[in-house]
Amino acid sequence: MRIVLTHEKELYVLDEPLPEPPPAGAPVAQRNAYNRHLNDSVEVSCIMLATMTPKLQKQHEWMIVFDMIGHLKTLYEE
């Protein structure tokens, strides 16, 4: 998966939390960067969910990918 995400330039969503939404009146570049991160996070979340068992899907269906990775790490470190 990391190979595909590297190719698609979306690997950063596994390692960087989604930033806070930009304030009203923020520069266009800042809003675009936030929207790109949000969209990439949703896309990668969907890919990850598609590879999970139904039980894991249910536990993670409302998480963005960064939070999903953190939760999965805690599940498998125990």
N, C-alpha and C positions, 0 to 999 in steps of 0.2 A: 504494500500500500504506500509506503514511504517513497518508493520509486515513482509511482504514478503521480503522487502529490508533488514531488519534486519537479517532474516534467510539466505538470500543470501550473507550477508556481503557486501552489496552495499549501505547501508543507508548513508554513509559518503558523497556520491556524491550530496546529497541534501543540505548539509551544508558547503561543502568545494569547493571553486572555483577550476577549472582546473589549475594546476600550469603551468608556462611557460615550453615549451619543454626544455629538458636538452641540454646543449651545446655539440657540437661534441667532442668526446673523453671522455664524462662523464662516470662514472663507470656503469657497467652493472646493478647493483641494482637500481641506480637512473633512468636509462632508463626503466627498467622493471616496477618500481613504476609509472612512468609517463604513460606508455602504459596501465597499468592496470586501472589507473584512467580514462584515455581516453576511453577505451573499456567499462568500467562500466557506464560511463556517457552516451555513445551512447546507450547502452542497456536500461538504465532507461528512457532516452529520448523517445525511441521508445515505451516503455510500456505506458508512460504518454500520448504520442500523440494518441495512440490507444484508450484511454479512453475519449478523448476530442470530442467536437462537431466539425463538419467540419470548422466552422468559427475560432474556437480557434486553430485547427490544422494548418490552413493556416497562422495564426499570429506567430506560434511558431515552424514551421517545420525546421527552420535552426538554432535553438538555442540548446545549450547543456542544460542539466537538471538544473544546478545551476542557469543559467540565466533565464530559463523558470520559475523556482520557484519564483525568484525575480520579474519578470514581472507579474506573476499571482497574487502575493501578492499586487502589486500596483493597479491592476485592481479591486480587491475585497475590498481594503481598502477605496476606494472612496465612 
